[in-house]
Structure formats: C-alpha cells, structure tokens
Amino acid sequence: MISKSQVVVRYAETDQMGIVHHSNYPVWYEIGRTDLIKETGITYSELERMGVMTPLVELSCRYIGVARYEDVLTVETSIAELTPSRIRFAYRVFKQGEDKPINTGSTLHAWVNAKTFRPMSMKKHFPELYQKMEAIKEP
C-alpha cells in the first residue's frame, strides 16, 4: 500500500533562493508516515497509549529537484521493511503534474516499550497490529 499525502509549500518553508529548505522534507515524511499509520486503523497517539514508541534510528534523504512557494506536493509513503523490532518507511515526493520525484528518502524506526525505551517485539506483544502492518507492506 502506498499512502498519498498532499502538502502545499508555505512561504516559511523556503530559503533565500526561493526554494524549499532541505530541512522540511523530513517533516513532510512525518506527515506521510502519520497518514499511512492511520490507514491501518490506528493513530500514533493510540500506539503511544498502548505503550509503544517508534524512535527514529536512521534518516536518508535524497534531493533530486526543487519545490517553491505554493507548489502542491504529494508525499508517497510505504512500508519498505518490517521486522518484529523495527520498521522502515520509504518516501517519494512529487510536484503536482510531474511523474518524477523531486525527493526520495527513508526512515528507520525501532519499536520500543514506552516505559523502558527498550526494544520490543511487535509480533509478540501486538500480533494483530503487526499483521496489519505486514498486510500493507510493499512487496
């Protein structure tokens, strides 16, 4: 499954050159990731109430093209890798009307116990949720 989230570039997200500052892409990844998780029928807030946190372990971001103020962007998000103790999301950012991404990236997150911050097995502790994630993982 690929989740699609729309973002309209705000003026504050541009730099002196009039293009989107590089630091905004990971923020947009979070929008996509949040939307994808919602599509499984649960929210990040619910995960946290269940005692699960997903700290960022790794971030990859490749800049291919540029976006400017008021450009309409689509952030495509998918699950690229899933293990009982971690999850990797993949991202592609497109400008409206274009078929080649202006940015690609990924984030790797650990599944950890909210109280101890120790890694946990989602497959063992939350098998139904793990199955939902497995079902939407890209082949």
URTA-V223034 format. One record per backbone hydrogen bond with DSSP energy under -1.0 kcal/mol. NH is the residue of the N-H (numbers start at 1). CO is the residue of the C=O. If there is no record, write none. Layout:
NH_CO ; NH_CO
This chain:
3_77 ; 5_75 ; 7_73 ; 9_71 ; 13_10 ; 14_11 ; 15_19 ; 18_15 ; 20_67 ; 21_13 ; 24_21 ; 28_24 ; 29_25 ; 30_26 ; 31_27 ; 32_28 ; 33_29 ; 34_30 ; 35_31 ; 36_32 ; 37_33 ; 38_34 ; 39_35 ; 40_37 ; 41_38 ; 42_37 ; 47_43 ; 48_44 ; 49_45 ; 50_46 ; 51_48 ; 52_47 ; 53_112 ; 57_108 ; 58_108 ; 60_106 ; 62_104 ; 64_102 ; 65_102 ; 70_9 ; 71_68 ; 73_7 ; 74_94 ; 75_5 ; 76_92 ; 77_3 ; 78_90 ; 80_88 ; 81_88 ; 83_86 ; 87_109 ; 88_81 ; 89_107 ; 90_78 ; 91_105 ; 92_76 ; 93_103 ; 94_74 ; 96_72 ; 98_95 ; 102_93 ; 103_93 ; 104_62 ; 105_91 ; 106_60 ; 107_89 ; 108_58 ; 109_87 ; 110_55 ; 111_85 ; 112_53 ; 113_118 ; 114_51 ; 117_113 ; 120_111 ; 122_84 ; 125_121 ; 126_122 ; 130_126 ; 131_127 ; 132_128 ; 133_129 ; 134_130 ; 135_131 ; 136_132 ; 138_79
